[in-house]
Amino acid sequence: MKFLVLGAGRMGYAVAYDLIRSNKQNVKKIVVADENRANLESLMENLADERIVPVQLDVRKSQDVAAIMSEMDVAIACIAYEHNYELAKIALSTHTHFVDLGGNEEVVARQFTLDEVARDEQVAIIPDLGLAPGLVSLLAVSAASTLDEVYEMKLRVGGLPVEADDLLLNYAQVFSIDGLINEYVEDCTIIRNGKLARVPSLTELEEIEFPRPFGKMEAFTTSGGISTMPQTYLGKVHNLDYKTIRYKGHCAAVKALKDIGLMDSNPITLEPEGIKVPPRRILHELLSQRLLKGEPDVVLVQVVVTGVKDKKPLQYVWQCIDYNEQAAGLSAMMRMTAFPASIIAQMLARNDIKERGVLRQESVVPIKLFLAEMDSRGINLQMIEREPA
């Protein structure tokens, strides 16, 4: 099996790390492509493996991408979501399976317009294979599949610094700043009272509790975290929503930034110079400079699925607290985002997923096999069964 990893940043590094740890008889070659030579050099220095081939590549040059992709079984996009639609089209032209980390509903909707062509070309394209969207959707599906009726699905996820004291916004850089802002800007698609609904991000604040040392945290709506789940479960569940977990006070602080316009993409004119600048670009630059990088991080997950089994009300709760893997140079966010993408890419290459087209992960990924693969990587996902409160 031959894989193309597009992007040698944090997530691309973690995907490559996972691939080289997999069965050597199966993973024959890993081409890692990035426009930034320094990223490639750093990856090769830390992941010395003869199967890795570094390539300097601009993903906007479609012919160059196609030339490399045509020799691969599966391409894994670990770059900004704005490129994923064009990359999926290239994958169709080269008959290469394609997965990405996604996170943007509009881009994913465009990818689904390629479904008929993908089925005709016998190519599988699976968007949104990270942590959220990604892993949390599969946990919800796992729980729901054992119920006779499903009433409610509540998915809660947060990537956080282990210690928040004295940190700006009680936060640190655990993943892309641009992706972070996007989550806070766009509206969220949910199911409420059996119908699709759109709610603003940074609203519907609630308290959520985890074991010590975290205790009481906050959770609030953000966009893109459950991808196609609302469409898949429309008519099958009464309520379904997704919220991001943060230390208390974060939501109010970032909502203030949003309310004064610092997340707007439309340029404003700075007088007297007459310079036009999008406020979002300024916020992006400031957050990139001021939010600490490299802080020890943690990923918190709580997925609650409520329904009926054998005519009795029942609730399943998935919970996970995952820390960084310091010896391997992997943050918790890298582990929890990149490992699911790597696992499912390998499933495609092995033909564990036989469906073709633009696919919804919650409909095609073999859940038991996926969970076994996550467990083999030391991801401690625990599910409890209880009566609903």
C-alpha positions as CSV (number, residue, x, y, z in Angstrom):
1,M,0.0,0.0,0.0
2,K,1.3,3.4,-1.0
3,F,0.1,6.6,0.7
4,L,0.4,10.3,-0.1
5,V,0.4,12.6,2.9
6,L,-0.3,16.2,1.8
7,G,1.1,18.5,4.4
8,A,4.1,18.0,6.7
9,G,2.9,20.2,9.6
10,R,1.7,18.8,12.9
11,M,-1.1,16.7,11.6
12,G,0.8,15.4,8.5
13,Y,3.7,14.5,10.9
14,A,1.3,12.5,13.1
15,V,-0.2,10.7,10.1
16,A,3.2,9.7,8.8
17,Y,4.2,8.6,12.3
18,D,1.2,6.4,12.5
19,L,1.7,4.9,9.0
20,I,5.3,3.9,9.7
21,R,4.2,2.2,12.9
22,S,1.7,0.1,11.0
23,N,2.4,-3.3,9.4
24,K,5.5,-2.9,7.3
25,Q,4.3,-5.6,4.9
26,N,1.3,-3.5,4.1
27,V,2.6,0.1,4.2
28,K,5.3,0.0,1.4
29,K,5.7,3.7,0.7
30,I,4.7,7.1,2.2
31,V,5.2,10.2,0.1
32,V,5.0,13.3,2.3
33,A,4.5,16.5,0.3
34,D,4.7,20.1,1.6
35,E,5.6,23.5,0.1
36,N,7.7,24.3,3.1
37,R,11.1,22.6,2.9
38,A,11.7,23.2,6.6
39,N,8.6,21.2,7.5
40,L,9.9,18.3,5.4
41,E,13.4,18.5,6.8
42,S,12.1,18.5,10.4
43,L,9.8,15.5,9.7
44,M,12.6,13.5,8.1
45,E,14.9,14.3,11.0
46,N,12.5,12.9,13.5
47,L,10.9,10.1,11.5
48,A,13.8,8.3,10.0
49,D,12.3,5.6,7.9
50,E,13.3,4.3,4.5
51,R,9.6,4.2,3.4
52,I,9.1,8.0,3.7
53,V,9.8,10.0,0.6
54,P,9.8,13.8,1.1
55,V,8.6,15.9,-1.8
56,Q,8.4,19.7,-2.1
57,L,5.0,20.4,-3.6
58,D,2.6,23.3,-4.0
59,V,-0.9,21.8,-3.8
60,R,-2.3,24.6,-5.9
61,K,-0.4,23.2,-8.9
62,S,-2.8,20.5,-9.9
63,Q,-0.7,18.8,-12.6
64,D,2.2,18.3,-10.1
65,V,-0.2,16.9,-7.5
66,A,-1.8,14.6,-10.1
67,A,1.6,13.2,-11.2
68,I,2.4,12.1,-7.6
69,M,-1.1,11.1,-6.7
70,S,-1.5,8.8,-9.7
71,E,1.1,6.4,-8.2
72,M,-0.6,6.2,-4.7
73,D,-3.4,4.0,-3.3
74,V,-4.7,6.7,-0.9
75,A,-4.1,10.4,-0.4
76,I,-4.5,12.0,3.0
77,A,-5.0,15.7,3.1
78,C,-3.6,17.4,6.2
79,I,-3.7,21.0,5.0
80,A,-6.2,23.9,5.1
81,Y,-9.7,22.7,4.3
82,E,-10.0,25.2,1.4
83,H,-8.0,22.9,-0.8
84,N,-9.9,19.8,-0.2
85,Y,-12.5,20.1,-3.0
86,E,-9.9,20.6,-5.7
87,L,-7.7,17.8,-4.3
88,A,-10.7,15.5,-4.3
89,K,-11.2,16.3,-8.0
90,I,-7.6,15.4,-8.7
91,A,-8.0,12.1,-6.9
92,L,-10.9,11.3,-9.2
93,S,-8.8,11.9,-12.2
94,T,-6.0,9.7,-10.9
95,H,-8.3,7.0,-9.5
96,T,-6.8,7.5,-6.0
97,H,-8.8,7.1,-2.8
98,F,-8.9,10.4,-0.9
99,V,-9.5,11.4,2.8
100,D,-9.1,14.7,4.6
101,L,-9.4,16.3,8.0
102,G,-12.2,18.6,6.8
103,G,-14.0,20.9,9.2
104,N,-15.9,23.2,6.9
105,E,-19.5,22.4,6.0
106,E,-19.5,24.3,2.7
107,V,-16.4,22.6,1.4
108,V,-17.8,19.2,2.3
109,A,-21.1,20.0,0.5
110,R,-19.1,20.8,-2.6
111,Q,-17.2,17.5,-2.3
112,F,-20.5,15.6,-2.2
113,T,-21.4,17.0,-5.6
114,L,-18.7,14.6,-6.9
115,D,-20.4,11.5,-5.6
116,E,-21.8,10.2,-9.0
117,V,-18.4,10.7,-10.7
118,A,-16.6,9.0,-7.8
119,R,-18.9,6.0,-8.0
120,D,-18.5,5.7,-11.8
121,E,-14.7,5.9,-11.3
122,Q,-14.7,3.4,-8.4
123,V,-13.0,5.9,-6.1
124,A,-13.8,6.5,-2.4
125,I,-13.7,10.0,-1.0
126,I,-14.3,10.4,2.7
127,P,-14.2,13.9,4.1
128,D,-13.9,15.1,7.8
129,L,-11.8,12.3,9.3
130,G,-10.2,13.9,12.3
131,L,-11.3,14.3,15.9
132,A,-14.4,16.5,15.4
133,P,-15.6,15.9,12.8
134,G,-14.4,12.3,12.7
135,L,-13.8,10.2,15.8
136,V,-16.7,11.6,17.9
137,S,-19.3,10.9,15.1
138,L,-18.1,7.2,15.1
139,L,-18.4,7.0,18.9
140,A,-22.0,8.3,18.6
141,V,-22.8,5.8,15.9
142,S,-21.3,3.0,18.0
143,A,-23.6,3.8,20.8
144,A,-26.7,4.4,18.7
145,S,-26.4,1.1,16.8
146,T,-27.1,-0.9,20.0
147,L,-30.4,1.0,20.7
148,D,-33.8,0.1,19.4
149,E,-34.7,3.8,19.3
150,V,-32.5,6.9,19.6
151,Y,-33.8,10.0,21.2
152,E,-30.8,12.3,21.7
153,M,-27.1,12.6,20.7
154,K,-24.8,15.1,22.5
155,L,-21.2,15.4,21.3
156,R,-18.7,17.4,23.3
157,V,-15.0,17.8,22.5
158,G,-12.2,20.1,23.5
159,G,-8.5,20.4,22.8
160,L,-6.9,22.4,25.6
161,P,-3.7,23.2,27.4
162,V,-3.3,21.0,30.5
163,E,-2.8,24.1,32.6
164,A,-4.8,27.3,31.8
165,D,-3.7,29.6,34.6
166,D,-2.5,33.0,33.3
167,L,-2.9,32.0,29.7
168,L,-4.5,34.4,27.3
169,L,-8.2,33.4,26.8
170,N,-7.5,30.4,29.0
171,Y,-6.2,28.8,25.9
172,A,-3.1,27.9,23.8
173,Q,-2.4,26.9,20.2
174,V,-3.3,23.3,20.0
175,F,-4.3,23.4,16.3
176,S,-4.8,25.8,13.3
177,I,-5.7,29.4,14.3
178,D,-7.6,29.8,11.0
179,G,-9.6,26.6,11.8
180,L,-10.3,27.9,15.3
181,I,-11.6,31.2,14.1
182,N,-13.8,29.5,11.5
183,E,-15.4,27.3,14.2
184,Y,-16.4,30.5,16.0
185,V,-17.7,32.4,13.0
186,E,-20.0,30.0,11.1
187,D,-23.4,28.8,12.2
188,C,-23.9,25.2,13.3
189,T,-26.2,22.6,11.8
190,I,-28.0,20.5,14.4
191,I,-31.2,18.5,14.8
192,R,-33.7,20.0,17.2
193,N,-37.2,18.6,17.9
194,G,-36.7,16.2,14.9
195,K,-35.9,19.0,12.4
196,L,-32.7,20.4,10.9
197,A,-31.9,23.7,12.5
198,R,-29.1,26.3,12.3
199,V,-27.9,28.0,15.5
200,P,-25.1,30.6,15.9
201,S,-21.7,29.6,17.2
202,L,-20.6,30.7,20.6
203,T,-24.1,30.3,22.0
204,E,-26.1,27.8,24.2
205,L,-23.4,27.8,26.9
206,E,-23.6,24.9,29.4
207,E,-21.6,23.5,32.2
208,I,-19.9,20.1,31.7
209,E,-17.9,18.1,34.3
210,F,-14.8,15.9,34.0
211,P,-12.8,14.0,36.6
212,R,-10.0,15.9,38.4
213,P,-8.0,17.9,37.8
214,F,-10.4,19.4,35.3
215,G,-13.7,19.6,37.1
216,K,-16.3,21.9,35.8
217,M,-15.7,23.2,32.3
218,E,-17.9,25.0,29.8
219,A,-19.3,23.9,26.4
220,F,-20.8,26.0,23.6
221,T,-21.9,25.7,20.0
222,T,-19.2,25.8,17.3
223,S,-19.5,24.9,13.6
224,G,-18.3,21.9,11.6
225,G,-17.9,19.4,14.4
226,I,-20.3,16.7,13.2
227,S,-20.2,17.0,9.4
228,T,-22.9,15.0,7.8
229,M,-24.4,13.5,11.0
230,P,-27.5,15.8,11.0
231,Q,-28.3,14.6,7.4
232,T,-27.7,11.0,8.3
233,Y,-29.8,11.0,11.4
234,L,-32.6,13.3,10.3
235,G,-35.8,11.4,11.0
236,K,-34.0,8.9,13.3
237,V,-33.2,11.1,16.3
238,H,-35.1,13.9,18.2
239,N,-32.1,16.0,19.1
240,L,-28.5,16.0,18.0
241,D,-25.9,18.7,18.6
242,Y,-22.2,19.4,19.0
243,K,-20.4,21.7,21.4
244,T,-16.7,22.6,22.0
245,I,-15.3,22.3,25.6
246,R,-13.2,25.0,27.1
247,Y,-12.1,26.3,30.5
248,K,-14.6,28.6,32.0
249,G,-14.6,32.2,30.7
250,H,-13.3,31.4,27.2
251,C,-16.6,31.6,25.4
252,A,-17.4,35.1,26.8
253,A,-14.0,36.4,25.8
254,V,-14.0,35.2,22.2
255,K,-17.6,36.2,21.7
256,A,-16.6,39.8,22.6
257,L,-13.9,39.6,19.9
258,K,-16.6,38.4,17.5
259,D,-19.2,41.0,18.5
260,I,-16.8,43.9,17.8
261,G,-16.1,42.6,14.4
262,L,-12.6,41.1,14.7
263,M,-13.7,37.9,13.0
264,D,-15.2,39.6,9.9
265,S,-13.6,38.8,6.6
266,N,-14.8,41.9,4.8
267,P,-12.0,44.5,4.7
268,I,-12.2,47.7,6.7
269,T,-10.3,50.9,5.8
270,L,-7.7,52.1,8.3
271,E,-7.5,55.9,8.3
272,P,-5.6,58.1,7.6
273,E,-3.4,55.6,5.6
274,G,-6.4,54.3,3.6
275,I,-5.2,50.7,4.0
276,K,-7.9,48.1,3.6
277,V,-7.5,45.1,5.9
278,P,-9.9,42.2,6.9
279,P,-10.3,42.3,10.7
280,R,-10.0,38.5,10.7
281,R,-6.5,38.7,9.3
282,I,-5.5,41.0,12.1
283,L,-7.0,38.7,14.7
284,H,-5.3,35.7,13.1
285,E,-2.0,37.4,13.3
286,L,-2.4,38.5,16.9
287,L,-3.6,35.1,18.1
288,S,-0.7,33.4,16.3
289,Q,1.7,35.7,18.1
290,R,0.1,35.9,21.5
291,L,-1.3,32.4,22.1
292,L,1.4,30.2,23.5
293,K,2.7,27.3,21.4
294,G,4.0,23.9,22.5
295,E,2.1,23.8,25.8
296,P,1.3,20.3,27.1
297,D,-2.2,19.6,25.9
298,V,-5.1,17.4,26.6
299,V,-8.2,16.3,24.6
300,L,-11.5,15.9,26.4
301,V,-14.3,13.9,24.8
302,Q,-17.8,13.2,26.1
303,V,-20.4,11.7,23.8
304,V,-23.9,11.0,25.3
305,V,-26.5,9.0,23.4
306,T,-29.9,8.4,24.9
307,G,-32.6,6.1,23.7
308,V,-34.6,2.9,24.3
309,K,-33.5,-0.7,24.4
310,D,-35.8,-3.6,25.1
311,K,-38.5,-1.1,25.9
312,K,-36.4,0.6,28.7
313,P,-34.8,4.0,28.6
314,L,-31.0,3.7,28.4
315,Q,-28.1,6.1,28.0
316,Y,-24.5,5.4,26.8
317,V,-21.7,7.8,27.7
318,W,-18.3,7.7,25.9
319,Q,-15.6,9.6,27.7
320,C,-11.9,10.1,27.0
321,I,-9.1,12.2,28.5
322,D,-6.0,11.9,26.2
323,Y,-2.7,13.5,26.9
324,N,0.3,14.3,24.7
325,E,2.8,11.6,23.9
326,Q,6.0,13.5,24.7
327,A,8.5,10.9,23.8
328,A,7.1,10.6,20.3
329,G,6.7,14.4,19.9
330,L,2.9,14.1,19.5
331,S,0.4,16.4,21.1
332,A,-2.9,15.0,22.3
333,M,-4.6,16.9,19.4
334,M,-2.2,15.3,16.9
335,R,-3.0,11.8,18.2
336,M,-6.7,12.3,18.3
337,T,-7.0,14.0,14.9
338,A,-4.4,12.2,12.8
339,F,-4.8,8.6,14.0
340,P,-8.4,8.3,12.9
341,A,-7.5,9.6,9.4
342,S,-4.6,7.2,9.2
343,I,-6.6,4.2,10.3
344,I,-9.4,4.9,7.9
345,A,-7.0,5.5,5.0
346,Q,-5.5,2.1,5.7
347,M,-8.9,0.6,5.8
348,L,-9.5,1.9,2.3
349,A,-6.2,0.6,1.0
350,R,-6.9,-2.8,2.5
351,N,-10.5,-2.8,1.0
352,D,-12.0,-3.0,4.5
353,I,-14.3,-0.2,3.2
354,K,-15.7,-1.4,-0.1
355,E,-18.2,1.3,-0.9
356,R,-17.3,3.9,-3.6
357,G,-18.4,7.5,-4.1
358,V,-18.2,10.4,-1.7
359,L,-19.0,8.7,1.5
360,R,-20.3,9.6,5.0
361,Q,-18.0,8.1,7.5
362,E,-20.8,7.3,9.9
363,S,-22.4,5.0,7.3
364,V,-19.3,3.1,6.0
365,V,-16.6,2.8,8.6
366,P,-16.5,-0.6,10.3
367,I,-16.9,0.7,13.9
368,K,-15.7,-2.3,15.8
369,L,-12.5,-2.6,13.7
370,F,-12.0,1.2,14.0
371,L,-12.3,1.1,17.8
372,A,-9.9,-1.8,18.1
373,E,-7.4,0.1,16.0
374,M,-7.7,3.2,18.3
375,D,-7.3,1.0,21.3
376,S,-4.1,-0.5,19.9
377,R,-2.7,3.0,19.7
378,G,-3.2,3.6,23.4
379,I,-6.3,5.8,23.0
380,N,-8.3,5.1,26.2
381,L,-12.0,5.4,25.0
382,Q,-14.4,4.3,27.8
383,M,-18.1,3.8,27.5
384,I,-20.5,3.4,30.4
385,E,-24.2,2.4,30.4
386,R,-26.7,4.0,32.7
387,E,-30.3,5.1,33.1
388,P,-31.0,8.6,31.8
389,A,-31.3,11.2,34.5
